[in-house]
């Protein structure tokens, strides 16, 4: 199930309340208990949406998502916040966030890749989240970018200046607030949500680096993730992994999936067979669902969509689409 971690929600509530009465009022409106402190708990997307509605209504400005990020602290990351504080560099911090993103939110995916003398940190909303709740996913993206830059500056003990920032949503009416907050070029309607960092800044040693504590907290998080993976259906784990890779324009093979989950190809196949499915079936369903959304948006050609979904040529995509729907992509897009 898609959701946002409870520590993130708690940080958002307390950041916007000046008294205990206001805090209790927020929790009551969201039907949440203020005594709920489980760092591994998640809130639903419907609750997250209502939380943003309450926050914007109280603040009286849509830019509150950017303002909140500048007041955020690492406590919102739960157990991941501990490893961040003792990491050797911001590059390692981003690697940890990307690796353990399921500890923060299952509604967003994170990735990091080198680009010349820079690093591009990608933070995208899950396709279903972005499609069915575009406003809420956008507020979360704004908040995420603002939080990252503020908290990274705190870790460095100086302001971290990104090279540029990309957002996937249209330019909002309060776009000037983005420029004031980030103090760098900001672009809208991009393919991905990304912050482009200078490599030199990310590789600088952090003042709080502690190798012993870093490895200690890293092991705790790895154990927690392993426990979570055992509790949820294995097919859901594979589906989330495949979806995340497609979001980053990468088609993942069954061998790569097995490697990332520290298992063998055969073990992966057996676990999926026990749940009456297969890696190919899951991959095809993810491709189908993403293709529907891309065709409905009408922002990409058939050839581009085929490439984004990992097909070597448009003809292969057309054959697969006809198998899924009995129709062809062009006809579907015309009536979507």
Secondary structure, DSSP 4 states (H G I P E B T S, - for coil): --EEEHHHHHHHHHHT-SSHHHHHHHHHHTT--TT---TT-EEEHHHHHHHHHHHHHHHTSTTHHHHHHTT--GGGGTHHHHHHHT-SBHHHHHHHHHHTGGGTBSSEEEEEEEETTEEEEEEEE-HHHHHH-HHHHHHHHHHHHHHHHHHHHHHHTS----SEEE-SSPPPTTHHHHHHHH-SEEE-S-SS-EEEEEHHHHTSBPTT--HHHHHHHHHHHHHHHHHHHHHS-HHHHHHHHHHHHHHTT-PPPHHHHHHHTTS-HHHHHHHHHHTT--HHHHHHHHHHHHHHHHHHHT-S-HHHHHHHTT-SSHHHHHHHHHHHHSS-HHHHHHH-
